[in-house]
Amino acid sequence: MPNWNRVALAVGAGVALIAGTLLLRSDPEPELDQGLVREVSPAVHEALLSDKKLTWQARGGGRWFCAERPVETRRDGDTVRVGVLATCMNYARGEECLASSAGSSSAVVVTLRGTQVLNVEVPPDGAGNDETLRRMFSGAGYAEVRRSIGRDTPDPAPEARAAFGLPAEAPICRF
């Protein structure tokens, strides 16, 4: 016959171990002020479109489109840092497709005073990327960026299709 006190103790210890592991593994959510995001989104969007690390000379009648997903907002005195996942692509209208030639995708931090953009920070490709992302974002923001890169990347293609008068289901081709 089992000793119920020992069984209860073992079950309780197992539950506590599992709960503790889950608590340690769950990252806090980054701060994201949706009202602030709405207020500064047009300025952030324009800054991404004009930043030469994300967009460059369009070729062959192409045009740049950017899509961004906010990750976090952080206030620092009278400035605010808005961290976003951004994808910028150079598109042109193909015969029956959305023609793509180049693009970039990155986690970016835009620093603003009001709606005036002061700085756009883009991490380097390759060596130093992870270290720079850790510096650019809070711990929770960095964790969200790492979780989202490659899985939850914003897509500028729907806006480009609409701008070129293409149907929403038009395929993407190369030019």
C-alpha positions as CSV (number, residue, x, y, z in Angstrom):
1,M,0.0,0.0,0.0
2,P,1.5,3.4,-1.0
3,N,2.4,6.0,1.5
4,W,0.0,8.8,0.4
5,N,2.1,11.5,2.1
6,R,5.1,10.6,-0.1
7,V,2.9,10.4,-3.2
8,A,1.4,13.8,-2.5
9,L,4.8,15.2,-1.8
10,A,6.2,13.8,-5.1
11,V,3.3,15.0,-7.1
12,G,3.5,18.5,-5.5
13,A,7.2,18.7,-6.2
14,G,6.6,17.7,-9.8
15,V,3.9,20.3,-10.3
16,A,6.1,23.0,-8.6
17,L,9.0,22.1,-10.9
18,I,6.9,22.3,-14.0
19,A,5.3,25.6,-12.9
20,G,8.7,27.1,-12.1
21,T,10.1,26.1,-15.5
22,L,7.2,27.7,-17.3
23,L,7.5,30.9,-15.3
24,L,11.2,31.1,-16.0
25,R,10.7,30.4,-19.7
26,S,7.8,32.9,-20.3
27,D,9.3,36.2,-21.4
28,P,7.5,39.4,-20.4
29,E,5.7,41.3,-23.2
30,P,7.6,44.4,-24.5
31,E,5.9,47.7,-23.7
32,L,3.8,48.7,-26.7
33,D,1.8,52.0,-26.4
34,Q,-0.8,51.6,-29.3
35,G,-1.8,55.2,-29.1
36,L,1.8,56.3,-29.6
37,V,2.2,53.8,-32.4
38,R,-0.8,55.3,-34.2
39,E,0.5,58.8,-33.7
40,V,4.1,58.2,-35.0
41,S,3.4,55.4,-37.6
42,P,3.3,57.8,-40.7
43,A,6.7,59.3,-39.7
44,V,8.2,55.9,-39.0
45,H,6.9,54.6,-42.3
46,E,8.4,57.5,-44.2
47,A,11.7,57.2,-42.4
48,L,12.0,53.5,-43.4
49,L,11.3,54.4,-47.1
50,S,14.0,57.0,-47.1
51,D,16.7,55.2,-45.1
52,K,19.5,54.1,-47.5
53,K,20.3,51.0,-45.4
54,L,16.8,49.7,-46.1
55,T,16.1,51.1,-49.5
56,W,18.4,52.2,-52.3
57,Q,18.1,53.4,-55.9
58,A,15.1,51.7,-57.5
59,R,15.8,50.1,-60.9
60,G,13.7,49.4,-64.0
61,G,10.8,51.6,-63.1
62,G,10.6,50.0,-59.6
63,R,9.3,51.6,-56.5
64,W,10.0,50.9,-52.8
65,F,7.3,49.7,-50.5
66,C,7.8,49.1,-46.7
67,A,5.7,47.3,-44.2
68,E,6.4,47.3,-40.5
69,R,5.1,45.6,-37.4
70,P,5.6,47.5,-34.1
71,V,7.5,45.5,-31.4
72,E,8.0,48.0,-28.6
73,T,7.8,51.7,-27.6
74,R,10.2,53.2,-25.0
75,R,10.1,56.8,-23.8
76,D,13.3,58.5,-22.9
77,G,12.5,62.1,-21.7
78,D,11.1,64.0,-24.6
79,T,12.1,61.3,-27.2
80,V,10.5,58.0,-27.9
81,R,12.2,54.9,-29.4
82,V,9.9,52.7,-31.6
83,G,11.2,49.3,-32.4
84,V,9.7,47.6,-35.4
85,L,10.2,44.6,-37.7
86,A,10.4,46.1,-41.2
87,T,10.4,44.6,-44.7
88,C,11.2,46.9,-47.6
89,M,10.9,45.6,-51.2
90,N,11.5,47.1,-54.6
91,Y,8.5,46.2,-56.8
92,A,7.4,47.0,-60.3
93,R,4.3,46.1,-62.2
94,G,4.8,43.0,-64.3
95,E,2.5,41.8,-67.1
96,E,0.4,39.8,-64.7
97,C,2.6,39.7,-61.7
98,L,4.2,41.9,-59.0
99,A,7.8,42.0,-60.1
100,S,10.4,42.1,-57.3
101,S,14.1,42.9,-57.7
102,A,15.6,43.6,-54.2
103,G,14.6,44.0,-50.6
104,S,15.6,44.1,-47.0
105,S,14.1,42.8,-43.8
106,S,15.3,43.8,-40.3
107,A,14.5,44.8,-36.8
108,V,14.8,48.6,-36.7
109,V,14.6,51.3,-34.0
110,V,13.3,54.7,-34.9
111,T,14.0,57.6,-32.5
112,L,11.5,60.5,-32.6
113,R,10.8,63.7,-30.8
114,G,7.0,64.1,-31.4
115,T,6.7,63.1,-35.0
116,Q,10.1,64.3,-36.0
117,V,12.5,61.4,-36.8
118,L,15.9,61.9,-35.2
119,N,17.5,58.6,-36.0
120,V,16.9,55.2,-37.7
121,E,19.0,52.4,-36.3
122,V,19.5,49.3,-38.4
123,P,21.7,46.4,-37.1
124,P,24.6,45.2,-39.3
125,D,24.3,42.0,-41.3
126,G,26.4,39.1,-40.0
127,A,28.8,39.6,-37.2
128,G,27.6,42.0,-34.6
129,N,23.9,41.7,-35.5
130,D,22.8,39.9,-32.3
131,E,24.9,42.2,-30.0
132,T,23.4,45.3,-31.7
133,L,19.8,44.0,-31.4
134,R,20.4,43.4,-27.7
135,R,21.5,47.0,-27.3
136,M,18.7,48.5,-29.5
137,F,15.8,46.7,-27.8
138,S,14.8,46.1,-24.2
139,G,15.2,42.5,-23.0
140,A,11.5,41.8,-23.7
141,G,11.7,43.6,-27.1
142,Y,14.8,41.6,-28.1
143,A,13.0,38.3,-27.1
144,E,10.0,39.3,-29.3
145,V,12.3,40.2,-32.2
146,R,14.1,36.8,-32.0
147,R,10.8,35.0,-31.8
148,S,9.3,36.8,-34.8
149,I,12.2,37.1,-37.3
150,G,11.4,34.8,-40.2
151,R,7.9,33.9,-38.8
152,D,6.0,37.0,-38.4
153,T,7.7,39.4,-40.9
154,P,5.5,42.1,-42.3
155,D,4.7,41.9,-46.0
156,P,4.6,45.0,-48.3
157,A,3.3,43.1,-51.3
158,P,-0.4,43.7,-50.7
159,E,0.2,47.5,-50.7
160,A,2.3,47.2,-53.8
161,R,-0.3,45.1,-55.7
162,A,-2.9,47.7,-54.9
163,A,-0.7,50.6,-55.9
164,F,0.0,49.0,-59.3
165,G,-3.6,48.0,-59.8
166,L,-2.9,44.3,-59.6
167,P,-5.3,41.8,-58.1
168,A,-4.6,40.7,-54.5
169,E,-3.7,37.2,-55.7
170,A,-1.2,38.3,-58.4
171,P,1.9,36.2,-58.1
172,I,5.3,37.7,-57.4
173,C,7.9,37.3,-60.2
174,R,11.5,38.6,-60.7
175,F,12.5,41.6,-62.8
